[in-house]
Amino acid sequence: QVQLVESGGGLVQPEGSLTLSCAASGSIFSLNAMGWYRQAPGKQRELVATITRYGTTTYADSVKGRFTISRDNAKNTVYLQMDSLRPEDTAVYYCNAGANFQIYWGQGTQVTVSS
């Protein structure tokens, strides 16, 4: 079994920054793509960013130029640096990982952008 534990959410003012972390643990023999999704109240969960084990990244158009995804393969950890945050970025952010040929999700961390 693989566990994903997120941290780093919170309340931030518009134009502020936050960094989310997600650490994978457990019986991992293969950790492939990792990513972040988010779900705002009343909306469907949407992709934010993904990164392969080799560092290839993809971003949603709404966060390009503001968010940066990265990973530390030695620590089985993925990060999401979020800059120039907007109120519309408010959501629960979920970590996602392909590990041992299965898909795993974290429990989610709340990000609120408000003055």
Backbone as CSV, one residue per row, in Angstrom:
resi,resn,N_x,N_y,N_z,CA_x,CA_y,CA_z,C_x,C_y,C_z
1,GLN,0.846,-1.195,0.000,0.000,0.000,0.000,0.883,1.247,0.000
2,VAL,0.390,2.289,-0.669,1.120,3.550,-0.765,0.273,4.650,-0.146
3,GLN,0.908,5.497,0.641,0.216,6.622,1.247,0.815,7.924,0.703
4,LEU,-0.073,8.885,0.460,0.345,10.230,0.050,-0.101,11.207,1.125
5,VAL,0.838,11.968,1.638,0.532,12.927,2.701,0.910,14.325,2.227
6,GLU,-0.111,15.199,2.149,0.094,16.569,1.700,0.285,17.496,2.887
7,SER,0.967,18.597,2.628,1.123,19.642,3.638,1.361,20.971,2.941
8,GLY,1.162,22.050,3.686,1.503,23.369,3.164,0.333,24.263,2.806
9,GLY,-0.882,23.763,2.910,-2.035,24.606,2.599,-2.249,25.666,3.665
10,GLY,-3.203,26.561,3.393,-3.501,27.591,4.364,-4.196,28.774,3.739
11,LEU,-4.230,29.851,4.498,-4.861,31.098,4.062,-3.771,32.065,3.609
12,VAL,-3.975,32.667,2.455,-2.999,33.608,1.918,-3.743,34.748,1.228
13,GLN,-3.143,35.911,1.235,-3.751,37.062,0.567,-3.515,36.994,-0.947
14,PRO,-4.377,37.644,-1.716,-4.147,37.701,-3.173,-2.753,38.225,-3.481
15,GLU,-2.149,37.645,-4.506,-0.776,37.925,-4.943,0.272,37.302,-4.025
16,GLY,-0.178,36.575,-3.019,0.763,35.893,-2.151,1.229,34.568,-2.725
17,SER,2.039,33.845,-1.923,2.619,32.576,-2.352,2.426,31.496,-1.292
18,LEU,2.361,30.266,-1.768,2.328,29.088,-0.902,3.069,27.973,-1.606
19,THR,3.638,27.066,-0.821,4.247,25.870,-1.385,3.603,24.642,-0.759
20,LEU,3.081,23.773,-1.606,2.507,22.507,-1.166,3.537,21.388,-1.345
21,SER,3.487,20.441,-0.421,4.352,19.266,-0.508,3.503,18.013,-0.409
22,CYS,3.955,16.961,-1.046,3.273,15.662,-0.967,4.329,14.572,-0.950
23,ALA,4.356,13.830,0.145,5.328,12.755,0.295,4.647,11.409,0.149
24,ALA,5.218,10.568,-0.684,4.714,9.205,-0.865,5.512,8.262,0.029
25,SER,4.799,7.359,0.691,5.468,6.388,1.565,4.770,5.042,1.467
26,GLY,5.412,4.028,2.017,4.848,2.687,1.979,5.709,1.775,1.128
27,SER,5.101,0.731,0.632,5.818,-0.263,-0.170,5.836,0.186,-1.625
28,ILE,6.816,1.040,-1.944,6.904,1.605,-3.291,8.040,0.938,-4.042
29,PHE,7.711,0.285,-5.144,8.772,-0.243,-5.990,8.798,0.434,-7.345
30,SER,7.766,1.255,-7.609,7.726,1.997,-8.863,6.873,3.242,-8.659
31,LEU,7.508,4.420,-8.746,6.785,5.681,-8.586,6.936,6.466,-9.881
32,ASN,5.859,6.632,-10.578,5.924,7.268,-11.900,5.446,8.718,-11.826
33,ALA,4.496,9.084,-12.644,4.060,10.477,-12.676,3.391,10.862,-11.358
34,MET,3.622,12.092,-10.966,2.961,12.668,-9.794,2.330,13.986,-10.211
35,GLY,1.323,14.393,-9.472,0.660,15.628,-9.879,-0.211,16.210,-8.804
36,TRP,-0.765,17.372,-9.139,-1.684,18.075,-8.253,-2.986,18.357,-9.000
37,TYR,-4.079,18.130,-8.304,-5.411,18.461,-8.794,-6.052,19.354,-7.735
38,ARG,-7.132,20.016,-8.124,-7.846,20.828,-7.147,-9.341,20.766,-7.404
39,GLN,-10.090,21.016,-6.337,-11.543,21.008,-6.431,-12.089,22.157,-5.614
40,ALA,-12.744,23.078,-6.311,-13.385,24.207,-5.647,-14.828,23.827,-5.317
41,PRO,-15.436,24.498,-4.356,-16.826,24.179,-3.986,-17.748,24.259,-5.195
42,GLY,-18.539,23.207,-5.392,-19.502,23.189,-6.475,-18.919,22.922,-7.841
43,LYS,-17.618,22.623,-7.899,-16.977,22.373,-9.192,-16.343,20.992,-9.215
44,GLN,-16.056,20.527,-10.418,-15.397,19.240,-10.564,-13.902,19.364,-10.266
45,ARG,-13.316,18.251,-9.886,-11.877,18.222,-9.664,-11.181,18.448,-11.003
46,GLU,-10.140,19.282,-10.994,-9.434,19.606,-12.226,-7.932,19.463,-12.054
47,LEU,-7.284,19.181,-13.169,-5.837,19.052,-13.168,-5.187,20.409,-12.966
48,VAL,-4.156,20.455,-12.144,-3.366,21.668,-11.965,-2.017,21.510,-12.661
49,ALA,-1.288,20.461,-12.313,0.039,20.241,-12.893,0.458,18.803,-12.668
50,THR,1.289,18.292,-13.580,1.849,16.959,-13.425,3.343,16.991,-13.745
51,ILE,4.046,15.978,-13.244,5.466,15.854,-13.528,5.820,14.382,-13.602
52,THR,6.552,13.994,-14.636,6.979,12.604,-14.761,8.215,12.377,-13.891
53,ARG,8.598,11.140,-13.751,9.783,10.844,-12.945,11.041,11.429,-13.572
54,TYR,10.975,11.771,-14.856,12.125,12.341,-15.535,12.089,13.863,-15.587
55,GLY,11.015,14.448,-15.036,10.956,15.902,-14.917,10.141,16.628,-15.964
56,THR,9.467,15.896,-16.838,8.622,16.550,-17.829,7.348,17.031,-17.143
57,THR,7.013,18.299,-17.382,5.886,18.906,-16.682,4.764,19.312,-17.630
58,THR,3.546,19.351,-17.087,2.393,19.906,-17.779,1.632,20.776,-16.779
59,TYR,0.976,21.808,-17.295,0.229,22.733,-16.449,-1.123,23.052,-17.061
60,ALA,-2.093,23.297,-16.206,-3.353,23.859,-16.670,-3.085,25.282,-17.146
61,ASP,-3.820,25.716,-18.164,-3.612,27.065,-18.699,-3.796,28.134,-17.616
62,SER,-4.698,27.880,-16.690,-5.020,28.882,-15.675,-3.882,29.134,-14.692
63,VAL,-2.898,28.225,-14.632,-1.812,28.392,-13.652,-0.451,28.567,-14.303
64,LYS,-0.389,28.471,-15.620,0.895,28.618,-16.318,1.519,29.967,-16.004
65,GLY,2.807,29.939,-15.690,3.519,31.163,-15.369,3.405,31.584,-13.920
66,ARG,2.508,30.950,-13.168,2.331,31.303,-11.756,2.703,30.143,-10.823
67,PHE,2.439,28.914,-11.261,2.714,27.735,-10.447,3.887,26.958,-11.037
68,THR,4.651,26.325,-10.162,5.772,25.490,-10.593,5.736,24.164,-9.847
69,ILE,5.698,23.072,-10.601,5.730,21.741,-9.995,7.146,21.195,-10.080
70,SER,7.564,20.503,-9.028,8.887,19.888,-9.008,8.818,18.630,-8.146
71,ARG,9.852,17.821,-8.209,9.862,16.606,-7.395,11.275,16.253,-6.989
72,ASP,11.370,15.530,-5.888,12.625,14.994,-5.388,12.474,13.482,-5.379
73,ASN,13.037,12.816,-6.362,12.856,11.370,-6.479,13.473,10.614,-5.299
74,ALA,14.532,11.146,-4.736,15.166,10.483,-3.594,14.251,10.479,-2.374
75,LYS,13.378,11.489,-2.287,12.467,11.597,-1.146,11.036,11.199,-1.501
76,ASN,10.811,10.776,-2.753,9.447,10.426,-3.199,8.466,11.556,-2.901
77,THR,8.893,12.770,-3.168,8.096,13.947,-2.806,7.918,14.862,-4.019
78,VAL,6.705,15.384,-4.139,6.385,16.349,-5.183,5.982,17.657,-4.514
79,TYR,6.337,18.757,-5.160,6.061,20.090,-4.622,5.247,20.900,-5.626
80,LEU,4.521,21.868,-5.120,3.828,22.820,-5.974,4.063,24.211,-5.395
81,GLN,4.894,24.975,-6.077,5.137,26.357,-5.698,4.084,27.221,-6.383
82,MET,3.302,27.927,-5.581,2.207,28.728,-6.111,2.479,30.203,-5.823
83,ASP,2.635,30.976,-6.873,2.898,32.418,-6.767,1.746,33.199,-7.392
84,SER,1.699,34.468,-7.073,0.657,35.348,-7.624,-0.730,34.725,-7.486
85,LEU,-1.009,34.242,-6.302,-2.278,33.552,-6.072,-3.464,34.491,-6.230
86,ARG,-4.558,33.924,-6.717,-5.800,34.665,-6.980,-6.925,34.031,-6.172
87,PRO,-7.979,34.779,-5.896,-9.115,34.190,-5.180,-9.672,32.949,-5.879
88,GLU,-9.616,32.925,-7.200,-10.136,31.762,-7.925,-9.259,30.521,-7.791
89,ASP,-8.104,30.645,-7.165,-7.269,29.483,-6.874,-7.724,28.767,-5.591
90,THR,-8.664,29.351,-4.894,-9.179,28.743,-3.671,-9.810,27.393,-3.977
91,ALA,-9.335,26.366,-3.286,-9.821,25.002,-3.533,-9.137,24.051,-2.550
92,VAL,-9.613,22.831,-2.553,-8.873,21.750,-1.898,-7.926,21.170,-2.946
93,TYR,-6.655,21.112,-2.608,-5.637,20.606,-3.521,-5.286,19.165,-3.144
94,TYR,-5.317,18.298,-4.150,-5.065,16.875,-3.957,-3.801,16.447,-4.697
95,CYS,-3.002,15.683,-4.014,-1.831,15.061,-4.625,-2.252,13.750,-5.281
96,ASN,-1.602,13.431,-6.373,-1.922,12.225,-7.140,-0.615,11.576,-7.569
97,ALA,-0.564,10.265,-7.535,0.661,9.581,-7.950,0.350,8.227,-8.558
98,GLY,1.117,7.885,-9.568,1.065,6.548,-10.135,2.178,5.737,-9.503
99,ALA,1.805,4.736,-8.735,2.801,3.942,-8.018,2.393,2.485,-8.057
100,ASN,3.377,1.629,-8.319,3.119,0.185,-8.333,1.941,-0.140,-9.263
101,PHE,1.878,0.582,-10.391,0.863,0.351,-11.422,-0.557,0.655,-10.942
102,GLN,-0.664,1.472,-9.912,-1.969,1.922,-9.437,-1.934,3.440,-9.245
103,ILE,-3.124,4.032,-9.128,-3.247,5.465,-8.900,-3.641,5.704,-7.445
104,TYR,-2.929,6.618,-6.817,-3.207,6.942,-5.419,-3.497,8.437,-5.292
105,TRP,-4.302,8.756,-4.275,-4.662,10.141,-3.986,-4.342,10.462,-2.532
106,GLY,-3.961,11.708,-2.305,-3.822,12.189,-0.944,-5.173,12.609,-0.389
107,GLN,-5.164,13.045,0.868,-6.410,13.396,1.531,-6.859,14.816,1.212
108,GLY,-5.984,15.604,0.638,-6.321,16.971,0.263,-5.873,17.981,1.297
109,THR,-5.531,19.175,0.806,-5.163,20.273,1.699,-5.837,21.550,1.187
110,GLN,-6.413,22.300,2.107,-7.189,23.475,1.731,-6.267,24.663,1.450
111,VAL,-6.509,25.324,0.336,-5.833,26.583,0.013,-6.921,27.645,-0.154
112,THR,-6.826,28.697,0.627,-7.797,29.781,0.568,-7.063,31.083,0.269
113,VAL,-7.487,31.743,-0.800,-6.879,33.015,-1.188,-7.914,34.110,-0.957
114,SER,-7.659,34.935,0.026,-8.642,35.951,0.405,-7.953,37.071,1.161
115,SER,-8.498,38.280,0.994,-7.987,39.414,1.752,-8.795,39.617,3.030
